Amino acid sequence: MRILVVGQGGREHALAWKLRQSPLVRELFCAPGNAGTALEATNVDIAAANIEGLVRFVKDQRIDLTVIGPEAPLVAGLADVLEKEGHKVFGPNRLAAELEGSKVFAKDVMRSAAIPTAESQVFSSAEAAEAYVEGREETRLVVKADGLASGKGVSVCKSRSEALDAVKSIMRGRAFGDAGARVVIEECLDGEEASILALTDGNTIVPLESAQDHKAAFDDDQGPNTGGMGAYSPAPLITGPLMDQIIGQVLVPAVHAMKRRNRPFKGVLYAGLMITHQGPKVLEF
């Protein structure tokens, strides 16, 4: 097989490393790739956002399978275009990818499927968001840009002033561009975070090992969130019974909810969780 991996992060390096081990893989490409992927594949100078260029490369090189890593090209519809042209793709189409691409949409899915998550409100104007924060008791809040922000669009705020600063930065300062046209403001959950991923064809799921990733830029969970400073797996926090609970209360309902909306999710479904005293609650998909 001739396989193309789309993306340029550590995730794509891991995918390339594992794909290279398969005896079925004859040639492996990565667009645009990085220094790590260059050890396993042939890097191609095509940006992950360049849908036209990627589709042309798949055609010209007769790629048998395209594996799309980042959320942005999925949300932009890369899988849709490739499938329409008759090419095999691993990754959700544009409508399904909205589960990861819009925190507002994800919250709506969770509410409709009774998936446990933090109480939240959605705002499309800075004035309304600021009035909401001002009218609440002094408490910790989480302010989230609706769209994709490279893992940096979430602010965990310890005070009202910090929450107001986050709203100002996202909605008035346009720190994340159109991704911050709407915000989700939610209660700050206490507990320990864990990540659960599962393979799904839109009907059934195959859960993978649990993991914990660390997003804070500095030691001791200090500093702003990043796209990820590292991860390890499995996470000792996720026991067998807890994994069963997560599958039953989060993964299965999410897959079924997307199917009911005629947006079957195919690919790797990611659930970022907070394990609270009340049980697992979803932070994001």
C-alpha positions in Angstrom: 0.0 0.0 0.0 1.0 3.6 -0.6 -0.1 5.7 2.4 -0.2 9.4 3.0 -0.2 10.8 6.6 -1.5 14.4 6.8 0.0 16.6 9.5 3.2 17.8 11.1 3.0 17.0 14.8 4.1 14.4 17.3 0.9 12.5 16.6 1.8 12.2 12.9 5.3 11.0 13.8 3.7 8.2 16.0 1.4 7.3 13.2 4.2 7.1 10.6 6.4 5.1 13.0 3.6 2.5 13.5 2.5 2.4 9.9 6.1 1.8 8.8 6.1 -1.5 10.8 3.3 -3.0 8.7 4.3 -5.4 6.0 1.4 -4.1 3.9 3.0 -0.6 3.6 5.1 -0.2 0.5 5.6 3.5 0.5 4.8 6.1 3.2 4.5 9.8 2.8 3.8 12.6 5.3 2.5 16.1 4.4 4.1 18.3 5.5 5.7 16.2 8.1 8.6 17.0 10.5 12.1 15.9 11.4 10.6 12.8 13.1 8.4 11.7 10.3 11.4 12.1 7.9 12.9 9.1 9.7 9.9 6.9 8.8 8.4 8.5 5.6 9.1 10.8 2.7 8.1 14.3 3.7 6.0 16.2 1.2 6.0 20.0 1.2 2.2 20.4 1.2 0.5 22.1 4.1 -2.3 20.2 5.9 -4.6 23.1 5.1 -3.9 22.9 1.3 -6.8 20.6 0.4 -6.4 21.1 -3.4 -2.7 20.3 -3.2 -3.3 17.2 -1.0 -6.0 15.9 -3.3 -3.7 16.4 -6.4 -0.9 14.5 -4.6 -3.2 11.6 -3.7 -4.3 11.4 -7.4 -0.8 11.8 -8.9 0.9 9.3 -6.5 -2.0 6.8 -6.6 -2.2 6.8 -2.8 -4.2 3.8 -1.4 -5.1 5.4 2.0 -4.9 8.9 3.4 -4.7 9.1 7.2 -5.6 12.6 8.4 -4.2 13.6 11.8 -5.1 17.3 12.6 -8.6 18.5 13.3 -8.4 21.5 11.0 -8.3 19.7 7.7 -11.0 17.4 8.9 -13.2 20.3 9.8 -12.4 21.9 6.4 -13.7 18.8 4.6 -10.5 17.1 3.4 -12.0 13.6 3.9 -15.2 14.6 2.0 -13.3 15.8 -1.0 -11.1 12.7 -1.1 -14.0 10.3 -0.7 -16.0 12.1 -3.4 -13.0 11.5 -5.7 -13.1 7.8 -4.8 -10.1 7.7 -2.5 -10.0 5.8 0.8 -9.6 8.0 3.9 -9.2 7.4 7.6 -10.9 10.2 9.5 -14.3 11.8 10.0 -16.0 13.9 7.3 -16.7 17.6 7.8 -20.1 17.2 9.5 -18.8 14.6 11.9 -15.6 16.5 12.6 -17.7 19.4 14.0 -17.8 17.3 17.2 -14.1 18.2 17.7 -14.2 21.5 15.8 -17.0 23.3 17.7 -17.3 23.2 21.5 -20.8 24.6 21.2 -21.9 21.8 18.9 -20.2 19.2 21.2 -22.1 20.6 24.2 -25.4 20.3 22.3 -24.6 16.7 21.5 -23.7 15.9 25.1 -26.9 17.5 26.4 -29.1 15.6 23.8 -27.4 12.3 24.7 -27.3 12.8 28.5 -23.5 12.6 28.5 -22.1 13.9 31.8 -20.3 17.2 31.4 -19.9 20.6 33.2 -22.8 23.0 33.4 -22.3 25.7 30.8 -23.6 28.7 28.9 -22.9 29.8 25.3 -22.4 33.4 24.3 -22.1 35.0 20.9 -21.4 38.6 22.1 -18.8 39.9 24.5 -21.3 42.1 26.3 -23.5 39.1 27.2 -20.6 37.0 28.3 -19.2 39.7 30.5 -22.6 40.4 32.0 -22.9 36.7 32.9 -19.5 36.6 34.6 -20.2 39.9 36.4 -23.5 38.5 37.7 -22.1 35.3 39.2 -20.6 34.8 42.6 -16.9 34.9 42.7 -16.0 31.3 41.6 -13.7 29.5 39.3 -14.8 29.4 35.6 -13.6 27.9 32.4 -13.8 30.1 29.3 -13.5 28.3 25.9 -13.3 29.6 22.4 -15.9 27.7 20.3 -13.6 26.8 17.4 -10.2 25.2 16.9 -7.4 27.1 18.6 -4.5 24.6 18.5 -5.2 23.5 22.0 -4.8 27.0 23.4 -8.4 28.3 23.4 -9.3 27.2 26.9 -8.7 29.5 29.9 -9.1 28.1 33.4 -9.9 31.2 35.5 -9.5 31.3 39.2 -11.4 34.6 39.7 -14.0 36.9 38.1 -11.3 39.2 36.8 -9.4 36.4 35.1 -12.7 35.2 33.4 -13.4 38.7 32.2 -9.8 39.0 30.8 -10.3 35.7 29.0 -13.6 36.9 27.4 -11.9 40.2 26.4 -9.0 38.4 24.8 -11.1 35.9 22.9 -14.0 37.9 21.9 -12.8 41.5 21.8 -9.1 40.9 21.1 -9.9 38.1 18.6 -7.0 36.1 20.0 -8.1 33.1 18.0 -9.8 34.8 15.1 -13.2 33.5 14.1 -12.7 30.5 16.4 -13.6 33.0 19.2 -16.8 34.4 17.7 -18.6 32.3 20.3 -17.5 31.2 23.8 -18.6 28.5 26.2 -18.4 29.5 29.8 -18.6 26.6 32.2 -18.1 25.5 35.8 -14.6 24.5 36.7 -14.6 20.8 37.5 -12.4 19.3 40.2 -10.6 16.0 39.7 -7.9 14.4 37.6 -7.9 14.5 33.8 -7.6 11.5 31.5 -7.9 11.0 27.8 -9.8 8.1 26.2 -9.6 7.3 22.5 -11.6 4.7 20.5 -11.7 3.5 16.9 -15.2 3.7 15.4 -16.9 3.0 12.1 -19.9 5.1 13.1 -21.7 2.2 14.6 -19.4 0.3 16.9 -16.4 1.2 19.0 -13.1 -0.3 19.9 -11.6 1.5 22.9 -7.9 2.0 23.1 -5.7 2.3 26.2 -6.3 5.3 28.4 -3.8 8.1 28.5 -2.9 11.3 30.4 -1.5 14.3 28.6 0.0 17.4 30.1 -1.0 20.7 28.5 0.4 23.4 30.9 3.5 25.0 29.5 5.5 24.9 32.7 6.3 22.4 35.5 3.8 21.6 38.2 0.8 22.3 35.9 1.7 26.0 35.8 1.4 28.3 32.9 -0.9 28.6 29.9 -2.4 25.6 28.1 -0.6 24.3 25.0 -1.4 21.8 22.3 0.3 19.2 24.6 3.7 19.0 26.4 3.7 15.2 26.5 1.5 12.1 27.4 1.8 8.6 28.8 -0.3 5.5 28.6 -2.0 3.7 30.2 -3.3 6.1 33.0 -3.4 4.2 36.3 -6.4 6.4 37.2 -8.6 4.5 34.7 -9.4 1.2 36.2 -11.4 -1.6 34.4 -14.7 -0.7 36.0 -14.2 3.0 35.3 -13.4 2.3 31.7 -16.6 0.3 31.4 -18.5 3.3 32.9 -16.8 5.7 30.4 -17.7 3.4 27.5 -21.3 3.1 28.6 -21.9 6.8 29.6 -19.7 8.6 27.1 -18.4 6.8 24.0 -21.4 4.7 23.1 -23.9 7.6 23.6 -21.7 9.9 21.6 -21.5 7.5 18.6 -25.2 6.9 18.7 -26.0 10.6 19.0 -23.9 11.4 16.0 -25.5 8.6 14.0 -29.0 10.0 14.9 -28.0 13.4 13.5 -26.9 11.8 10.2 -23.3 12.6 11.0 -21.8 9.2 11.7 -18.3 9.6 13.2 -15.7 7.4 11.6 -12.1 7.4 12.7 -10.6 8.0 16.2 -13.0 9.5 18.7 -11.3 11.4 21.4 -12.8 12.2 24.8 -11.0 14.5 27.2 -12.4 13.7 30.7 -12.3 15.0 34.2 -12.6 12.2 36.7 -14.6 13.9 39.5 -16.1 12.6 42.7 -19.4 12.2 40.8 -17.8 10.2 38.1 -16.3 10.9 34.7 -17.4 14.1 33.0 -16.5 15.2 29.4 -14.3 18.3 29.0 -14.2 18.1 25.3 -14.3 15.8 22.3 
